[in-house]
Amino acid sequence: MIEVQSLTKIFGDPKSDKAVPAVDDVTFTVKAGEMFAFLGPNGAGKTTTIQMLTTLLRPTSGSVR
């Protein structure tokens, strides 16, 4: 099972004016054996989210279990 809670990724300093939010407060659960599709337009944060799920990228906040 994959549980994602309030996953957020901000590139740059979150306190500066130049911070870029790539993923903002994403929450979902995928149960064992369940089919799941991750869809969205270009620039929606799909690749960034997958990189956080696979530990290639550390989230700014939130959790993945």
PyMOL Python script that loads the backbone (N, CA, C, O; Angstrom):
from pymol import cmd

cmd.read_pdbstr("""\
ATOM      1  N   MET A   1       0.845  -1.176   0.000  1.00  0.00           N
ATOM      2  CA  MET A   1       0.000   0.000   0.000  1.00  0.00           C
ATOM      3  C   MET A   1       0.892   1.242   0.000  1.00  0.00           C
ATOM      4  O   MET A   1       1.960   1.260   0.612  1.00  0.00           O
ATOM      5  N   ILE A   2       0.439   2.255  -0.684  1.00  0.00           N
ATOM      6  CA  ILE A   2       1.124   3.553  -0.705  1.00  0.00           C
ATOM      7  C   ILE A   2       0.174   4.587  -0.114  1.00  0.00           C
ATOM      8  O   ILE A   2      -0.965   4.727  -0.561  1.00  0.00           O
ATOM      9  N   GLU A   3       0.651   5.300   0.885  1.00  0.00           N
ATOM     10  CA  GLU A   3      -0.131   6.376   1.491  1.00  0.00           C
ATOM     11  C   GLU A   3       0.652   7.678   1.364  1.00  0.00           C
ATOM     12  O   GLU A   3       1.787   7.777   1.831  1.00  0.00           O
ATOM     13  N   VAL A   4       0.051   8.656   0.742  1.00  0.00           N
ATOM     14  CA  VAL A   4       0.668   9.971   0.571  1.00  0.00           C
ATOM     15  C   VAL A   4      -0.197  10.980   1.318  1.00  0.00           C
ATOM     16  O   VAL A   4      -1.404  11.063   1.091  1.00  0.00           O
ATOM     17  N   GLN A   5       0.428  11.744   2.211  1.00  0.00           N
ATOM     18  CA  GLN A   5      -0.302  12.706   3.029  1.00  0.00           C
ATOM     19  C   GLN A   5       0.291  14.103   2.871  1.00  0.00           C
ATOM     20  O   GLN A   5       1.456  14.321   3.205  1.00  0.00           O
ATOM     21  N   SER A   6      -0.484  15.032   2.376  1.00  0.00           N
ATOM     22  CA  SER A   6      -0.117  16.457   2.299  1.00  0.00           C
ATOM     23  C   SER A   6       1.265  16.675   1.688  1.00  0.00           C
ATOM     24  O   SER A   6       2.046  17.486   2.186  1.00  0.00           O
ATOM     25  N   LEU A   7       1.566  15.955   0.614  1.00  0.00           N
ATOM     26  CA  LEU A   7       2.874  16.040  -0.030  1.00  0.00           C
ATOM     27  C   LEU A   7       3.029  17.378  -0.749  1.00  0.00           C
ATOM     28  O   LEU A   7       2.180  17.770  -1.549  1.00  0.00           O
ATOM     29  N   THR A   8       4.121  18.065  -0.453  1.00  0.00           N
ATOM     30  CA  THR A   8       4.398  19.375  -1.033  1.00  0.00           C
ATOM     31  C   THR A   8       5.867  19.451  -1.427  1.00  0.00           C
ATOM     32  O   THR A   8       6.740  18.980  -0.698  1.00  0.00           O
ATOM     33  N   LYS A   9       6.132  20.046  -2.580  1.00  0.00           N
ATOM     34  CA  LYS A   9       7.511  20.308  -3.002  1.00  0.00           C
ATOM     35  C   LYS A   9       7.590  21.715  -3.545  1.00  0.00           C
ATOM     36  O   LYS A   9       6.871  22.083  -4.474  1.00  0.00           O
ATOM     37  N   ILE A  10       8.479  22.503  -2.948  1.00  0.00           N
ATOM     38  CA  ILE A  10       8.723  23.868  -3.388  1.00  0.00           C
ATOM     39  C   ILE A  10      10.191  23.960  -3.780  1.00  0.00           C
ATOM     40  O   ILE A  10      11.069  23.656  -2.972  1.00  0.00           O
ATOM     41  N   PHE A  11      10.463  24.377  -5.008  1.00  0.00           N
ATOM     42  CA  PHE A  11      11.835  24.568  -5.456  1.00  0.00           C
ATOM     43  C   PHE A  11      12.265  25.984  -5.122  1.00  0.00           C
ATOM     44  O   PHE A  11      11.505  26.932  -5.317  1.00  0.00           O
ATOM     45  N   GLY A  12      13.485  26.130  -4.620  1.00  0.00           N
ATOM     46  CA  GLY A  12      13.978  27.426  -4.172  1.00  0.00           C
ATOM     47  C   GLY A  12      13.641  27.611  -2.704  1.00  0.00           C
ATOM     48  O   GLY A  12      13.081  26.713  -2.074  1.00  0.00           O
ATOM     49  N   ASP A  13      13.972  28.752  -2.163  1.00  0.00           N
ATOM     50  CA  ASP A  13      13.704  29.059  -0.764  1.00  0.00           C
ATOM     51  C   ASP A  13      12.214  29.345  -0.590  1.00  0.00           C
ATOM     52  O   ASP A  13      11.699  30.303  -1.166  1.00  0.00           O
ATOM     53  N   PRO A  14      11.507  28.512   0.210  1.00  0.00           N
ATOM     54  CA  PRO A  14      10.056  28.715   0.389  1.00  0.00           C
ATOM     55  C   PRO A  14       9.687  30.101   0.925  1.00  0.00           C
ATOM     56  O   PRO A  14       8.551  30.547   0.769  1.00  0.00           O
ATOM     57  N   LYS A  15      10.651  30.781   1.557  1.00  0.00           N
ATOM     58  CA  LYS A  15      10.369  32.098   2.131  1.00  0.00           C
ATOM     59  C   LYS A  15      10.616  33.244   1.149  1.00  0.00           C
ATOM     60  O   LYS A  15      10.285  34.392   1.446  1.00  0.00           O
ATOM     61  N   SER A  16      11.195  32.944  -0.019  1.00  0.00           N
ATOM     62  CA  SER A  16      11.512  34.016  -0.967  1.00  0.00           C
ATOM     63  C   SER A  16      10.393  34.200  -1.991  1.00  0.00           C
ATOM     64  O   SER A  16       9.491  33.370  -2.111  1.00  0.00           O
ATOM     65  N   ASP A  17      10.478  35.298  -2.718  1.00  0.00           N
ATOM     66  CA  ASP A  17       9.500  35.588  -3.769  1.00  0.00           C
ATOM     67  C   ASP A  17       9.700  34.705  -4.992  1.00  0.00           C
ATOM     68  O   ASP A  17       8.800  34.585  -5.823  1.00  0.00           O
ATOM     69  N   LYS A  18      10.872  34.084  -5.110  1.00  0.00           N
ATOM     70  CA  LYS A  18      11.193  33.277  -6.284  1.00  0.00           C
ATOM     71  C   LYS A  18      10.905  31.790  -6.084  1.00  0.00           C
ATOM     72  O   LYS A  18      11.252  30.982  -6.946  1.00  0.00           O
ATOM     73  N   ALA A  19      10.291  31.415  -4.988  1.00  0.00           N
ATOM     74  CA  ALA A  19       9.952  30.016  -4.729  1.00  0.00           C
ATOM     75  C   ALA A  19       8.919  29.530  -5.748  1.00  0.00           C
ATOM     76  O   ALA A  19       7.971  30.241  -6.081  1.00  0.00           O
ATOM     77  N   VAL A  20       9.126  28.301  -6.236  1.00  0.00           N
ATOM     78  CA  VAL A  20       8.229  27.733  -7.245  1.00  0.00           C
ATOM     79  C   VAL A  20       7.578  26.470  -6.682  1.00  0.00           C
ATOM     80  O   VAL A  20       8.264  25.465  -6.497  1.00  0.00           O
ATOM     81  N   PRO A  21       6.274  26.496  -6.406  1.00  0.00           N
ATOM     82  CA  PRO A  21       5.602  25.287  -5.920  1.00  0.00           C
ATOM     83  C   PRO A  21       5.367  24.310  -7.076  1.00  0.00           C
ATOM     84  O   PRO A  21       4.680  24.640  -8.042  1.00  0.00           O
ATOM     85  N   ALA A  22       5.939  23.110  -6.972  1.00  0.00           N
ATOM     86  CA  ALA A  22       5.768  22.093  -8.017  1.00  0.00           C
ATOM     87  C   ALA A  22       4.640  21.133  -7.661  1.00  0.00           C
ATOM     88  O   ALA A  22       3.905  20.677  -8.537  1.00  0.00           O
ATOM     89  N   VAL A  23       4.505  20.830  -6.377  1.00  0.00           N
ATOM     90  CA  VAL A  23       3.447  19.941  -5.877  1.00  0.00           C
ATOM     91  C   VAL A  23       2.894  20.609  -4.630  1.00  0.00           C
ATOM     92  O   VAL A  23       3.658  21.033  -3.764  1.00  0.00           O
ATOM     93  N   ASP A  24       1.576  20.709  -4.529  1.00  0.00           N
ATOM     94  CA  ASP A  24       0.973  21.447  -3.420  1.00  0.00           C
ATOM     95  C   ASP A  24      -0.099  20.624  -2.719  1.00  0.00           C
ATOM     96  O   ASP A  24      -1.216  20.491  -3.219  1.00  0.00           O
ATOM     97  N   ASP A  25       0.246  20.075  -1.560  1.00  0.00           N
ATOM     98  CA  ASP A  25      -0.706  19.403  -0.665  1.00  0.00           C
ATOM     99  C   ASP A  25      -1.448  18.241  -1.337  1.00  0.00           C
ATOM    100  O   ASP A  25      -2.679  18.216  -1.354  1.00  0.00           O
ATOM    101  N   VAL A  26      -0.704  17.290  -1.886  1.00  0.00           N
ATOM    102  CA  VAL A  26      -1.290  16.119  -2.554  1.00  0.00           C
ATOM    103  C   VAL A  26      -1.479  14.999  -1.533  1.00  0.00           C
ATOM    104  O   VAL A  26      -0.560  14.677  -0.780  1.00  0.00           O
ATOM    105  N   THR A  27      -2.678  14.406  -1.512  1.00  0.00           N
ATOM    106  CA  THR A  27      -2.988  13.296  -0.619  1.00  0.00           C
ATOM    107  C   THR A  27      -3.718  12.219  -1.401  1.00  0.00           C
ATOM    108  O   THR A  27      -4.703  12.502  -2.083  1.00  0.00           O
ATOM    109  N   PHE A  28      -3.232  10.966  -1.305  1.00  0.00           N
ATOM    110  CA  PHE A  28      -3.933   9.835  -1.917  1.00  0.00           C
ATOM    111  C   PHE A  28      -3.436   8.528  -1.313  1.00  0.00           C
ATOM    112  O   PHE A  28      -2.380   8.482  -0.682  1.00  0.00           O
ATOM    113  N   THR A  29      -4.218   7.463  -1.517  1.00  0.00           N
ATOM    114  CA  THR A  29      -3.871   6.123  -1.056  1.00  0.00           C
ATOM    115  C   THR A  29      -4.065   5.150  -2.207  1.00  0.00           C
ATOM    116  O   THR A  29      -5.071   5.209  -2.914  1.00  0.00           O
ATOM    117  N   VAL A  30      -3.095   4.250  -2.396  1.00  0.00           N
ATOM    118  CA  VAL A  30      -3.201   3.177  -3.383  1.00  0.00           C
ATOM    119  C   VAL A  30      -3.084   1.873  -2.612  1.00  0.00           C
ATOM    120  O   VAL A  30      -2.046   1.593  -2.012  1.00  0.00           O
ATOM    121  N   LYS A  31      -4.145   1.074  -2.627  1.00  0.00           N
ATOM    122  CA  LYS A  31      -4.157  -0.191  -1.892  1.00  0.00           C
ATOM    123  C   LYS A  31      -3.499  -1.294  -2.713  1.00  0.00           C
ATOM    124  O   LYS A  31      -3.421  -1.200  -3.938  1.00  0.00           O
ATOM    125  N   ALA A  32      -3.029  -2.331  -2.042  1.00  0.00           N
ATOM    126  CA  ALA A  32      -2.384  -3.466  -2.706  1.00  0.00           C
ATOM    127  C   ALA A  32      -3.329  -4.066  -3.743  1.00  0.00           C
ATOM    128  O   ALA A  32      -4.495  -4.322  -3.443  1.00  0.00           O
ATOM    129  N   GLY A  33      -2.836  -4.292  -4.955  1.00  0.00           N
ATOM    130  CA  GLY A  33      -3.632  -4.873  -6.027  1.00  0.00           C
ATOM    131  C   GLY A  33      -4.506  -3.885  -6.777  1.00  0.00           C
ATOM    132  O   GLY A  33      -5.137  -4.251  -7.769  1.00  0.00           O
ATOM    133  N   GLU A  34      -4.555  -2.662  -6.329  1.00  0.00           N
ATOM    134  CA  GLU A  34      -5.390  -1.634  -6.953  1.00  0.00           C
ATOM    135  C   GLU A  34      -4.665  -1.026  -8.153  1.00  0.00           C
ATOM    136  O   GLU A  34      -3.456  -0.801  -8.096  1.00  0.00           O
ATOM    137  N   MET A  35      -5.391  -0.760  -9.231  1.00  0.00           N
ATOM    138  CA  MET A  35      -4.819  -0.071 -10.389  1.00  0.00           C
ATOM    139  C   MET A  35      -4.951   1.427 -10.156  1.00  0.00           C
ATOM    140  O   MET A  35      -5.960   1.905  -9.637  1.00  0.00           O
ATOM    141  N   PHE A  36      -3.917   2.153 -10.547  1.00  0.00           N
ATOM    142  CA  PHE A  36      -3.868   3.579 -10.259  1.00  0.00           C
ATOM    143  C   PHE A  36      -3.250   4.305 -11.445  1.00  0.00           C
ATOM    144  O   PHE A  36      -2.223   3.870 -11.966  1.00  0.00           O
ATOM    145  N   ALA A  37      -3.851   5.389 -11.875  1.00  0.00           N
ATOM    146  CA  ALA A  37      -3.306   6.207 -12.965  1.00  0.00           C
ATOM    147  C   ALA A  37      -3.005   7.597 -12.426  1.00  0.00           C
ATOM    148  O   ALA A  37      -3.774   8.163 -11.649  1.00  0.00           O
ATOM    149  N   PHE A  38      -1.892   8.123 -12.849  1.00  0.00           N
ATOM    150  CA  PHE A  38      -1.464   9.451 -12.412  1.00  0.00           C
ATOM    151  C   PHE A  38      -1.476  10.357 -13.635  1.00  0.00           C
ATOM    152  O   PHE A  38      -0.523  10.365 -14.414  1.00  0.00           O
ATOM    153  N   LEU A  39      -2.552  11.119 -13.808  1.00  0.00           N
ATOM    154  CA  LEU A  39      -2.767  11.906 -15.020  1.00  0.00           C
ATOM    155  C   LEU A  39      -2.797  13.397 -14.713  1.00  0.00           C
ATOM    156  O   LEU A  39      -3.158  13.808 -13.610  1.00  0.00           O
ATOM    157  N   GLY A  40      -2.414  14.202 -15.701  1.00  0.00           N
ATOM    158  CA  GLY A  40      -2.490  15.649 -15.554  1.00  0.00           C
ATOM    159  C   GLY A  40      -1.772  16.331 -16.694  1.00  0.00           C
ATOM    160  O   GLY A  40      -1.016  15.693 -17.426  1.00  0.00           O
ATOM    161  N   PRO A  41      -2.000  17.620 -16.851  1.00  0.00           N
ATOM    162  CA  PRO A  41      -1.354  18.362 -17.944  1.00  0.00           C
ATOM    163  C   PRO A  41       0.142  18.546 -17.682  1.00  0.00           C
ATOM    164  O   PRO A  41       0.625  18.323 -16.572  1.00  0.00           O
ATOM    165  N   ASN A  42       0.859  18.955 -18.721  1.00  0.00           N
ATOM    166  CA  ASN A  42       2.287  19.248 -18.578  1.00  0.00           C
ATOM    167  C   ASN A  42       2.492  20.289 -17.482  1.00  0.00           C
ATOM    168  O   ASN A  42       1.762  21.278 -17.411  1.00  0.00           O
ATOM    169  N   GLY A  43       3.478  20.063 -16.639  1.00  0.00           N
ATOM    170  CA  GLY A  43       3.782  21.014 -15.580  1.00  0.00           C
ATOM    171  C   GLY A  43       2.932  20.870 -14.341  1.00  0.00           C
ATOM    172  O   GLY A  43       2.991  21.720 -13.452  1.00  0.00           O
ATOM    173  N   ALA A  44       2.135  19.807 -14.258  1.00  0.00           N
ATOM    174  CA  ALA A  44       1.237  19.629 -13.116  1.00  0.00           C
ATOM    175  C   ALA A  44       1.931  19.046 -11.888  1.00  0.00           C
ATOM    176  O   ALA A  44       1.361  19.061 -10.797  1.00  0.00           O
ATOM    177  N   GLY A  45       3.162  18.529 -12.047  1.00  0.00           N
ATOM    178  CA  GLY A  45       3.888  17.975 -10.905  1.00  0.00           C
ATOM    179  C   GLY A  45       3.898  16.460 -10.849  1.00  0.00           C
ATOM    180  O   GLY A  45       4.264  15.891  -9.820  1.00  0.00           O
ATOM    181  N   LYS A  46       3.510  15.790 -11.921  1.00  0.00           N
ATOM    182  CA  LYS A  46       3.473  14.315 -11.939  1.00  0.00           C
ATOM    183  C   LYS A  46       4.863  13.716 -11.734  1.00  0.00           C
ATOM    184  O   LYS A  46       5.045  12.853 -10.875  1.00  0.00           O
ATOM    185  N   THR A  47       5.833  14.161 -12.508  1.00  0.00           N
ATOM    186  CA  THR A  47       7.190  13.623 -12.401  1.00  0.00           C
ATOM    187  C   THR A  47       7.796  13.948 -11.046  1.00  0.00           C
ATOM    188  O   THR A  47       8.458  13.098 -10.451  1.00  0.00           O
ATOM    189  N   THR A  48       7.588  15.143 -10.553  1.00  0.00           N
ATOM    190  CA  THR A  48       8.100  15.526  -9.238  1.00  0.00           C
ATOM    191  C   THR A  48       7.501  14.639  -8.157  1.00  0.00           C
ATOM    192  O   THR A  48       8.211  14.220  -7.243  1.00  0.00           O
ATOM    193  N   THR A  49       6.214  14.347  -8.243  1.00  0.00           N
ATOM    194  CA  THR A  49       5.565  13.476  -7.262  1.00  0.00           C
ATOM    195  C   THR A  49       6.144  12.069  -7.321  1.00  0.00           C
ATOM    196  O   THR A  49       6.438  11.483  -6.278  1.00  0.00           O
ATOM    197  N   ILE A  50       6.312  11.517  -8.514  1.00  0.00           N
ATOM    198  CA  ILE A  50       6.884  10.176  -8.662  1.00  0.00           C
ATOM    199  C   ILE A  50       8.309  10.151  -8.113  1.00  0.00           C
ATOM    200  O   ILE A  50       8.703   9.176  -7.473  1.00  0.00           O
ATOM    201  N   GLN A  51       9.083  11.203  -8.350  1.00  0.00           N
ATOM    202  CA  GLN A  51      10.443  11.260  -7.815  1.00  0.00           C
ATOM    203  C   GLN A  51      10.437  11.272  -6.291  1.00  0.00           C
ATOM    204  O   GLN A  51      11.333  10.699  -5.671  1.00  0.00           O
ATOM    205  N   MET A  52       9.454  11.908  -5.678  1.00  0.00           N
ATOM    206  CA  MET A  52       9.348  11.885  -4.218  1.00  0.00           C
ATOM    207  C   MET A  52       8.912  10.509  -3.726  1.00  0.00           C
ATOM    208  O   MET A  52       9.390  10.045  -2.690  1.00  0.00           O
ATOM    209  N   LEU A  53       8.009   9.847  -4.457  1.00  0.00           N
ATOM    210  CA  LEU A  53       7.565   8.505  -4.072  1.00  0.00           C
ATOM    211  C   LEU A  53       8.712   7.504  -4.123  1.00  0.00           C
ATOM    212  O   LEU A  53       8.753   6.568  -3.325  1.00  0.00           O
ATOM    213  N   THR A  54       9.640   7.692  -5.050  1.00  0.00           N
ATOM    214  CA  THR A  54      10.755   6.758  -5.221  1.00  0.00           C
ATOM    215  C   THR A  54      12.014   7.218  -4.494  1.00  0.00           C
ATOM    216  O   THR A  54      13.081   6.638  -4.697  1.00  0.00           O
ATOM    217  N   THR A  55      11.918   8.223  -3.672  1.00  0.00           N
ATOM    218  CA  THR A  55      12.990   8.800  -2.847  1.00  0.00           C
ATOM    219  C   THR A  55      14.117   9.441  -3.656  1.00  0.00           C
ATOM    220  O   THR A  55      15.203   9.654  -3.117  1.00  0.00           O
ATOM    221  N   LEU A  56      13.894   9.750  -4.915  1.00  0.00           N
ATOM    222  CA  LEU A  56      14.899  10.468  -5.700  1.00  0.00           C
ATOM    223  C   LEU A  56      14.912  11.957  -5.358  1.00  0.00           C
ATOM    224  O   LEU A  56      15.884  12.661  -5.630  1.00  0.00           O
ATOM    225  N   LEU A  57      13.818  12.422  -4.759  1.00  0.00           N
ATOM    226  CA  LEU A  57      13.671  13.831  -4.412  1.00  0.00           C
ATOM    227  C   LEU A  57      13.009  13.904  -3.044  1.00  0.00           C
ATOM    228  O   LEU A  57      12.056  13.175  -2.768  1.00  0.00           O
ATOM    229  N   ARG A  58      13.509  14.775  -2.199  1.00  0.00           N
ATOM    230  CA  ARG A  58      12.961  14.925  -0.849  1.00  0.00           C
ATOM    231  C   ARG A  58      11.838  15.969  -0.854  1.00  0.00           C
ATOM    232  O   ARG A  58      12.025  17.065  -1.381  1.00  0.00           O
ATOM    233  N   PRO A  59      10.680  15.645  -0.276  1.00  0.00           N
ATOM    234  CA  PRO A  59       9.585  16.623  -0.237  1.00  0.00           C
ATOM    235  C   PRO A  59       9.901  17.788   0.701  1.00  0.00           C
ATOM    236  O   PRO A  59      10.675  17.640   1.647  1.00  0.00           O
ATOM    237  N   THR A  60       9.299  18.937   0.434  1.00  0.00           N
ATOM    238  CA  THR A  60       9.409  20.075   1.339  1.00  0.00           C
ATOM    239  C   THR A  60       8.621  19.783   2.611  1.00  0.00           C
ATOM    240  O   THR A  60       9.061  20.110   3.713  1.00  0.00           O
ATOM    241  N   SER A  61       7.447  19.161   2.449  1.00  0.00           N
ATOM    242  CA  SER A  61       6.645  18.744   3.600  1.00  0.00           C
ATOM    243  C   SER A  61       5.731  17.602   3.175  1.00  0.00           C
ATOM    244  O   SER A  61       5.583  17.311   1.988  1.00  0.00           O
ATOM    245  N   GLY A  62       5.126  16.967   4.160  1.00  0.00           N
ATOM    246  CA  GLY A  62       4.245  15.833   3.896  1.00  0.00           C
ATOM    247  C   GLY A  62       4.970  14.517   4.088  1.00  0.00           C
ATOM    248  O   GLY A  62       6.150  14.488   4.440  1.00  0.00           O
ATOM    249  N   SER A  63       4.249  13.419   3.853  1.00  0.00           N
ATOM    250  CA  SER A  63       4.845  12.100   4.076  1.00  0.00           C
ATOM    251  C   SER A  63       4.384  11.096   3.030  1.00  0.00           C
ATOM    252  O   SER A  63       3.305  11.216   2.450  1.00  0.00           O
ATOM    253  N   VAL A  64       5.243  10.095   2.809  1.00  0.00           N
ATOM    254  CA  VAL A  64       4.954   8.973   1.919  1.00  0.00           C
ATOM    255  C   VAL A  64       5.250   7.712   2.706  1.00  0.00           C
ATOM    256  O   VAL A  64       6.336   7.559   3.267  1.00  0.00           O
ATOM    257  N   ARG A  65       4.266   6.796   2.747  1.00  0.00           N
ATOM    258  CA  ARG A  65       4.470   5.506   3.435  1.00  0.00           C
ATOM    259  C   ARG A  65       4.011   4.401   2.538  1.00  0.00           C
ATOM    260  O   ARG A  65       4.089   3.230   2.910  1.00  0.00           O
TER     261      ARG A  65
END
""", "prot")
cmd.dss("prot")
cmd.show_as("cartoon", "prot")
cmd.util.cbc("prot")
cmd.orient("prot")
